[in-house]
Each structure stands twice: as structure tokens, then as C-alpha cells.
Amino acid sequence: METIEWLGWVATALLLTGYYLNAKQYIYSWIVWLFGNSIMFIYALLIQSNSVAFLSIVLVFLNIFGWRSWRKKNNE
């Protein structure tokens, strides 16, 4: 398996872990998603998949928004 393919699998594992942690309502699920989507963005650029790269960068911003919203909600 090539290094680029491993990168895709690592991103996938992080994203699935993020979904699980979010279902359990752990705030750090957003951080796991942030790393997963960041790696997926790099992977998409390497395989020249512009649509996946675009989706990943949008999701990175949504991950930041979600983390900040949950943190603010937990501090109230």
C-alpha cells in the first residue's frame, strides 16, 4: 500500500472516530474531526480530487464552529 493511500485510511479512521465520539457527545469529537478533515484535505489534493478537497476545507471550518459552539454552551 502506498503512503498516499495510508493517508486516506488514517483520515477515514479519524473521521469515523469523530462520528463515534460525537454520538457519545464528547466535545473533543470536533478536534478529532478537525484533524481528520485536515488530513483528508491533504489527501484530496494529492490525488487531485478537487470536490473532496473543497468539502474537506468547508468541513474544517464547520468543525471549528461546532467546537466553539459546544465549548460556549458547556461554559454557560
C-alpha positions in Angstrom: 0.0 0.0 0.0 1.4 3.4 -1.0 1.9 6.2 1.5 -0.8 8.3 -0.1 -3.3 5.5 0.3 -2.3 5.2 4.0 -3.0 8.9 4.4 -6.6 8.4 3.1 -7.1 5.5 5.5 -5.8 7.5 8.5 -8.1 10.3 7.6 -11.0 7.9 7.3 -10.3 6.3 10.7 -10.1 9.7 12.4 -13.4 10.8 10.8 -15.2 7.6 11.8 -13.8 8.0 15.4 -15.1 11.6 15.3 -18.6 10.4 14.4 -18.5 7.9 17.3 -17.3 10.5 19.8 -19.9 13.0 18.6 -22.6 10.4 19.1 -21.3 10.0 22.7 -21.5 13.8 22.9 -17.8 14.3 23.7 -16.6 17.8 22.9 -13.3 16.7 21.7 -15.0 14.9 18.8 -14.7 18.2 17.0 -11.0 18.2 17.4 -10.7 14.7 16.1 -12.9 15.7 13.1 -10.7 18.7 12.5 -7.6 16.6 12.2 -9.4 14.0 10.1 -10.7 16.6 7.7 -7.4 18.4 7.5 -5.7 15.1 6.6 -8.4 14.3 4.1 -7.9 17.8 2.5 -4.2 17.0 2.0 -5.1 13.5 0.7 -7.6 15.0 -1.8 -5.0 17.5 -3.1 -2.5 14.7 -3.6 -5.0 12.6 -5.6 -6.2 15.7 -7.4 -9.8 15.4 -6.2 -11.0 19.0 -6.1 -14.5 18.2 -4.9 -13.3 16.2 -1.9 -10.7 19.0 -1.2 -13.4 21.6 -1.2 -15.7 19.5 1.0 -12.8 18.9 3.5 -11.9 22.6 3.8 -15.6 23.5 4.3 -15.9 20.8 7.0 -12.7 22.1 8.7 -14.5 25.5 9.2 -17.6 23.7 10.4 -15.5 21.7 12.9 -14.1 24.9 14.3 -17.6 26.4 14.5 -19.0 23.3 16.2 -16.2 23.1 18.7 -16.6 26.7 19.6 -20.4 26.4 19.9 -20.2 23.4 22.1 -17.5 24.9 24.3 -19.5 28.1 24.7 -22.7 26.0 25.5 -20.8 24.0 28.1 -19.4 27.1 29.8 -22.9 28.6 30.4 
